[in-house]
Amino acid sequence: PFSYGGEAETTARATVEFAYAFDIHCNAYFPMFLLLHVSQYFLLPILISPSFFASMLSCALYGAATSYYWYLTFLGYNALPSLRHTELLVLPVGGCLLLAFCALIVRYNPTVASINYYFGEVVVEEPEVVLAAS
C-alpha cells in the first residue's frame, strides 16, 4: 500500500529497516501497555463489576488504547519522506472505535474477557443488597 515518492517510483520500492519498524512498534506499544494493563490494574474493582458503566469504561479503555497505538504507528511511518499514503495506517482507528461501540451495545466487557483468558474463569456476581429493617 505504500509507494516510493519521486520520479523513480516505477523502478524503486520503499523499504523500511526492521530496526526502525520495531522502534515504531515499541514506541506505540508502550503507551498502549500503560493505558491497558497499568490503568486497568488500578481500575480493576470497577471494571469487573457486572454494570453497564463497567462495560462502557472497559470498552472505552480498550478502544482508546488500540486507536492510540494505530495513531502513533501512523506518526512513526509518516516521518519517513520516502513513504506515501501513510494515512492508510489511520484507517484501523475507525474499526477499533466501531468495534468498541458494538461491544458496548451487547454489554461485552473486554476486561473480564482478558482476565478470563489469562487467569481462567472469573465469576462476576451482582453484589447482594442488604435492606435495613425498619
N, C-alpha and C positions, 0 to 999 in steps of 0.2 A: 504493500500500500504506500510505502514511502519511495520517493524517487529522488535522484540526484539533481540538484538545481544547476542551471548553467547551460552552456552551449553543447557540452559533451554528454547530454542526457541520454542519447541513444547508445553510446559506447561505454559509458562508465556507470557502475552501480554504487550506490551509497553503502558504505559499510560502517558499522559501529563496533568498536572494540568490545570484547567481552567484559573487560575490567570497567569500562565506562558504563555499560549496561547494568552490570552488577552494582555499581556505585549508585546509579539511579534507583534501582530496586531497593537497596538498603536505606537510602535517604527517604524514600517514600514509605517503606515498611515501618520504620521506627515510630513516626507519629501515629500510624495505624495501630501499632502494638500498644502505644500509650493510651490511645482512645479506647481500644477494645479490652485489653487484658488488665491494664493497671486501673483505669477508672471503673471498669466492670467489677473488679475485685472489691473496691470500696463501696460500690452501689449494689452489691450482691443481695443484701437483705431486701432491698426494694425491688430489684429486678426479678427475683424468683417468686414473688407473690403472684397469685393467680388473677390479679386485677387487670383491667383494661389499661390503666395507667402504666403498669409494669411492662405490658406488651408494647405500648406506644413508645416508652422510653428506650426499651431494648431495640426495637426496630429503628428508631431514630439514631441510636448509637451505632448500630451496625451500618446503616445507610450512610451516615456521615463519615464513618471511618473508611469504608470502601470507596466512597466518592472522593475523599481527600487523597487516598492512595493513587487513584487514577489521575487526579489533577496534578499531583506532584510528579508523577511519571511523565505527563504531558509537558510540564515545565522543564524537566530534565532533557527530554529529547528535542524540545523546541529551541533549546540553547544552541543546538548544532545547526549552523547555517547551511550545511550540505543536505539536510533533510527537508523535504517538502511534504505538505499535507499532514503535518503532525497533529493538526486539530482533530484528526480521526481518533486520537487517543483519549479525547474527552467524551466520546460517544458512550462508553460504558457507564458514565456517571448517571445519565438518564435511566439506563437499565437498572442500576443499583437503587436509585430513588423509587422507580416504579415497582421494583421487587419489594422494597421495604414497605411501600404503601399497600401493596397486595397482601403482604404478610400481616400487616396491621388490620386489614379488613377481616381476615379469617382468624384474628387473635393468635397468631403464631408468635411465640416468644423465642427468638434466636438464642438468648442467654440460657434458657432452660434446655434447649436442644444441644447447645455446646457442652453444658455441664453433663448432660446425659451421655454424650459421645465420649467425653474424657474420663468420667468417673462412674459410669453405669447409671442405671435408672434412679433418678431422684424424684421422690413423690412430693409434689407441692400440693398442700391441702389448704382449704379455707380455714382461717382461724375461728375457733369457737367463740361465739358471742355469749357472754355471761350477763344475764339480766339481773339486776339487783332486785331483791324482794322489797316491795313497798309496804 
